[in-house]
């Protein structure tokens, strides 16, 4: 009996680093592209042992900007993955969902056709904003027009499952300004839209400009207000267009939810390849080194952190990850997994938050209300045991 | 050694204003007499608590016996009793002085006489001690030994022309001090044949030996097997061991006799039976009357101590019990607070004593504490004619039941250079001080005398004094008694609920200002909740100040990074961890810090 497995492949390169980004990514130095791709292939090959027990269901090539590579490199990496997991045993290797993240401005029709040939059936194209001033502020390399071109080519190449990333809550952004971006996206009706509220991360240029010391309480309040207004607007507007918000920041047309993302929220098994990539296998969480040189030197075995989750850890994760989804925590699934009724563990907490309208229980599932989502960290923190 | 006669014993202490070099001189004396090699000398041998070294003050009396061979070729035994160096411990100081025949008065060659120099000096004179002035820090560029000598003669009236001019720090002229101790300080008198009469000047608890009583024998002898009686407490016990004090160690001997300083261990379980100032005598052959001057020290400052983690209550109780073994002046009794749960109302000699106990509980017993605002003992005269003492604001009767209240006041003496007289007088006025008088010590320095309410000086008076005089003022006080005052109880309401641990008693005139500051401070300390939280200060039902903590609008993590759940979990764990350090009042979680922050209201002045 094989278990389902999801694969994450991290590409830590960008043409230029965005002003808000604190992911592990950088502008590649000479020969880094090649040495990194080699290392990735090596790591994948050496992970062949997983093929004995796992079947790959989804693949996600994320970054950074994976599309920075020549398509032949991506093809090669996917080939290695296929061979590694196919050769060990008989049976076919056809994952349900294979996604690659791309940046407008790095795409052309050759690249996209190649992706199709390699079995990639889902694209995630980062737009972030359709407003040129905002794109400049964010430090993006493309224009809104670049994104539109990318969408058109992608459709032409036959991609029928496309995600678009948008960032909301930019400094000074109003609902009206945000609506311009959302409307532009809706013109192209992508199957999936991710709308991420901007987070000011330490170590980014944005942090230097907008950290908590720089802004007064009033300014921060105003910003938070605007962000939540945009959030409400997004929900309303996208509902009208047939998108379902299935997770805090993710919207999809029926049946187009990202299977790969759902694996994260449902605590399925996933294996990360590449620098700083995270994995969860049989309730053990581990992550690769975030040092480029360390990774290149020993791509397999560069695991830097490893944590065997206790039952309490698992229950905590189960609860707070499920609360990110609109489905919420399934009482039955909790019982199946832990052999306990969720009320025996979290009864008091569930009551506390349902009483004040942050959680709701319906048909055996417990989920965040609209109000609850806005302050979900406070609610979720209570589920950590 | 034990056959050295009384005429070759010198019992003395060293007195000084803080920082004038008392402990350093003690160290040099110990070093010079060869009790310890230089390698064994830690900085300031006698301050052996970590805390004492860190703060540079002596908290407990320390004693050491030294053998000194004088220039006349004869051996002398010096018993050096190091006294606590703070007004909080005045009583302990006075008992230590009572155990001596003489006092070495250390005066800083640059600073001259300070408030504590005078206070300690008068205390020594009260005990008929021979006072031997020593001018310290003569190697400082700003040293003016002759001026200081003249000052000692003019102000205190002591002959000081032949005072040794020394540097304790650099070991200059220490022999002169030792020689003068031999020639100037009288030998003890006393009759070893008379019934035992010994003064307890300290007692400590040792986990191996039990209670160790530090005493000075005035008459009689004591040895293993003697049945002893503490005359004031009535405690009786059989002596297990007697001995003298090495540096940081106890050296057993066969017998202690009149004139000697040493220790007694007996089968005593706690120090409550061996109070400082009590007289030890032979139960079979008691002396006719006890030594004068014993009093039970009463705590002057009270506050609530609560474990940050409610489950640690038993640990806190055990720790207090153990500390009390060594410190009879620490008092505590259980109390409960709606806000803070189970804890103790503790009584201290003063604010320093409070801080020391708090720090020791946290360091030595690894406890996380929440402290309520320190207060004093108020006398409440009720309309029904009864009088009650209130140490906890929560126990204050309804205003309708109160006829009037009295608060403790102190006689304060402040030594200050003339340029800061104005600033210090202003400070005293702000603190409701009543001006008594001013004496000029010399052209540039004056001694200000005020009567000040104790509750005005227990917060941060000392800090303000230092900052307003650029460090040039020094301060000493004595409890004077009680005085009628317009006092009110100020309550703090958080989300409309009264938080008992934040209530305090304050003079009516300062209530508004205090209330406003409390609300402002709490607004900063209380994190935002999912709802708006009003913070109000009220006297009875009348709200006198208000602030509002706004509701959280947004606390949501938009994105998880490529399956990096650990990062998100850490964030939530941190949030959860933060909550653990909070106290739940109704629906509001108040950080422990908030309870402490209101103790420092005046810092921002």
Interface residues (C-beta under 8 A of the other chain):
Chain A: X8 X10 X23 X60 X62 X196 X197 X198 X199 X221 X224 X225 X227 X228 X248 X249 X263 X264 X270 X272 X276 X277 X278 X279 X280 X285 X287 X305 X307 X316 X317 X320 X321 X324 X356 X358 X373 X374 X375 X376 X377 X378 X380 X381 X382 X384
Chain B: X530 X550 X552 X553 X554 X555 X556 X557 X558 X559 X560 X561 X562 X563 X564 X565 X566 X568 X569 X571 X572 X573 X575 X576 X579
